[in-house]
Amino acid sequence: MGSIARELRKAIRSAAPELEECVKWNAPNWRGRALVLCLMVYPDHLNLGLWRGAELASSFPMVEGTGKSLRHVKVKSLAQARSVGIRALVLAAVELDRR
């Protein structure tokens, strides 16, 4: 999972260099005006957490979860971490944070 996590961090930095990386609840998080993204490690995948993911779920079918606000995308491969869909999702989450 380490290589996928490194790739996701690189993708987030590339798409949203203005976000500040921080550690909350022993996990990497990225903050703009508020918390925007986080990574959660599981044995067979990583979750790219979206703090306002419920607001993005209708536009991005890959977003999962039932939380009132926090949702996630399961990332299981390097190719998925590098995908245009992940980049678009990160950009949408940053734009939502800016508003």
PyMOL commands that set and color helices and strands:
alter all, ss='L'
color gray80, all
select helices_A, chain A and resi 2-15+53-55+78-81+84-98
alter helices_A, ss='H'
color red, helices_A
select strands_A, chain A and resi 20-24+27-31+35-41+46-50+71-75
alter strands_A, ss='S'
color yellow, strands_A
deselect
rebuild
show_as cartoon
